[in-house]
C-alpha cells in the first residue's frame, strides 16, 4: 500500500528519470474478489473509512467524566471552542450553535482524509480523488438547502434566486445567475478546490520523491541529492499545512452557506 515501490520503479534500472503515469499515482486496485463490482473496496475507500473512524474516536474518547480536561478531551474542547468562536460566531451568528457538530465533523473528516498524504504506508490523500470532495460538496449542498427550507419554507428558493434591491427587469438576468451560483457552483467549487489542491500536492511530493531516488542511483548527480531531498521534506511539511488549511476553508465556506440559508437578510 506504499508509494515507495512506484518510486523505485520510476527511478529505473539505469538511473534514468522515468516519471510514473497519472494512473500509478491516483488509481489503486481493489480487493480482487470484488474488483469491478459497485462495492469494490480499494485504498481510497479504506482511507475514507479510517477518516470516519478517527473523527468519531476523537469525540467518543473525549466524552469522559474527568473534571480536568486532558488528552482527547482537551483537544476536542479546544477544537469546539475554536469552531464556535472562530467559525460559527463569525459566519453564521445567532442560532448557529446547533450546526457546530456538522462543521466540526466536516473539518476533522477532511483533515484526516488529507493528512494520509504524509502517513507512511499510505502516501495518498483521499481528497485527491474527485469522488470524496464531490460527495462532501453535495452533502454540504443538501445540508444548507435543508436549513433554508426549515427556516424559510419553500420561499427559500425564491429568496435565493431573487435578492432584494435589484430592479425588477434585471431579475431576468440575476435569477438564473443566482440559481447557478447557489445550487451548482457552490458545491462544485467546494469539491474542485479541495480536489485540485490535494492532487497537486500529491503530484509534487511524488515528483521530488522520484527525483531524490533517481539522483541517489545516478552517481554523477549524487552531489545535488541533498537539495532534492530537502525540497521533498519541505513539500511534506507544506502538505501538512495544506491539509489543515483546506479542511479549514471547507468548513468555513460550509458555515457561510449555512449562515446565508439561516439568515437570508445577510
N, C-alpha and C positions, 0 to 999 in steps of 0.2 A: 504493500500500500504506500510505499515511499516513492518520492520522485527521484531518488538517487539512482536507481537503475536506468531511468530515462536519461539522466545527465551523463552517466558513464557511457551509454551507447552513443549519445550525441557527441561525446568527445572524440570518438573514432579511434581505430587501432593505430593509425599513423600520426596521431597528434593533430589532425586537421580539425577545423571547426565545422561540425555538422549540427545545425540547429534543429531540434525536434519539430515536427509539424504541429499545427494547432490542435489536431485531434489527439496527439500524445499528451497535450497539456491539459485539456479540459474534458476529454471523453474517457470514462472509466468502465471497464467490463463489470457486468453484474454477476450475480450468483448463477453459475452455469445451468442449473436445473430450471431457473426462472427466466433465463435470457430470452428476450423478445416478447415476453408477456407484459400485460399492463401493470402487473405488480412486481416487475423486475426491481431488484434491490441492489444498488451499487454504492460506491464510495460517497457520492454526494448525498444520497438518501441517508446513509449511515451518519454523516456529519450533521445533517438536519435533525436526526433523532437525538444525537448527542447534545446538540444545542438546546433542544426542548428539555432534555433531562437535566442539563446543567442549570438552565433558567429555573426550572421547578425546584431543584435541590437547593439553590441559593436561598429561596424564600421559605422552603419547608424546614431546613435546618436552622434558619434564623428565628423560627417561631418557637422560642424557648421561654421558660418561666423565670430565667435569671433576671435579677433586678439590675445587674450591671451588664451593659451590652459588651459582648466580646465575640471574636471570630466572625462567623457568617452574619450573626445578628447585628454586629456593629457595622459591617459593610452594607447590609440591607437597609439599616436605618439611615446611614449617610446617603445612600442612593435615593431613598424615598424623600428625604429632606431636599436633596438636590433637584429631583424631578418636581416636587411640589413648589419650591420657590423659584427655581431657575427655568422651568419649562411651563408647568401648568399656570403658575401665577402670572407669567409674562405673556402667555399666548391665549389661554382660554379665559382666565379670570374667574369671576364669581360663578360658582356652580361646577367648576372643572375638577374638583377634588375626586368626584366619583369615577372619573376617567383615568385616574392615576394608575390603576393596575394595568390597563391596556397599554399606556405609554411606557411603563416600566418593563412590561413583558416584551414589547416590540424592541425596546433598546437592548435588553440583555440577549434576546434571541439573535438579533442582527450582529451584535458584538461577538457572541460565541461562534456564530456561523462564519464570521470573518476571520477570527483570530486563529483558526485552524490552518491558515496560510503559513504560519511560522511554527506550528507544532510539529516536532519530529514524528516521522512515520505517516504524517498526513500531507503536509505541504500543499494544501488545497483549500481555498475558501469556498464554502457552498454558494456564496453570493456571486461567484464567478461564472455560474451557470444561470441563465436567464429565468429558469423555472422558479427558483426561490425568490428573487426580487419581485417577479411578476405576481406570484401568489401573495406576497406581503402588500404589494401595491393594490391589488384587488381587494384584499382583506380590509385595508385602510379605507378604500372607497366605500365598501359595504358598511363599515362602521360609522363613518361620518354622515353618510346618507341616512342611516338608521337614526342617528342623533337628530338630524334635521327633521325627519318625519315625526319623531317623538315629540319634539318641542314646537314644531310649526305646522305639523299635519301636511296634507298634500300641497298646501301653499308653499312649502319649502322649495319645490321645483320652480314655481313662479318667481319667488324671491331671488333664487339663484340666477335665473336667466334674465330677469328684468330688474336690474338695480335701480333704486330711486335716484331722482335728479337728472335723468337722461331725457332729452327731448324725445317726444313720442315717435317722430319719424325715424329717429336713429335706432329705435328698438329693432327694426328690420335687420340692421347690421349687428347690433350689440347682442341681441338674444342668442343667435347661433354661436357667436364667439364665446359668450359666457357659458353656454352649454358645453361646448367642446373643451373649454378651459377647465371647467369644474369637474366634469364627469369622465373625460377622456384623457386630457393632458396631465391632470394631477396624478392619477395612478401610474400612467405611463412614464412620466418624468421621475417619479419616485423609484420605479423599477430600473430605468435606464441609468440613472445617476449611480445607484448602488452597484449595479452590474458592471458598468464601464470602469469605475474606479477600482474595483477589486480585480477585474480581469487584467487591467493594465498593470497593477502592482504584481500580480501573479506572473505575468509575462516578463516583467523587469527582473524579478528575483531569479526566474529560470535563466534569463539571458546572462546575468552575472555569474550564476552557478555554472553554466556551460562554459563561459569564458574562463573562470577560475580553474576548472578541471582541465580544459584544453591547454592553458598556459602551464599547468603543472606537468602535463605529459610532453610538452614541447620544450626541450631543453634550451633551445636558443632564446626563448621568450620568458624563461622562468624568472628572470630578474624583475619583470613587471607584474608577476603574480601577486605580490603584496597589495598593490594598488587595486587590482580587480577584487581581491578578497575583502579589502576594506570597504569597497563600494558595495559588495554583497552584504556585509554586516550593516552598513548604513541603510541599505534598502530594507533589510529585515526590521531595523528599528523604525524606519519610516512607515512600513506596513502596519506595525503595531499601532502607531499613531493614527493611520488612516482607518484601521478597524474601529477604533474608538470614535473618531470624528464622523465617519459615515453612519454609525449607529446613532450618534447624537443628532446629526442632520435629519435622518429618517424620523426619529422620534419627535423632534421639534416641528417638522413640517406636518406630521400627522396631527400634532396638537393644534397647530394653526388651522388646519382644515376642520378639525372638530370644533374649535372656537368659532369659526365662521358659520358652521351649521347651528351652533348653540345660540349665538348672538348675531343674528342677521344684520342688525344695525351697524355692526363693525365691518 
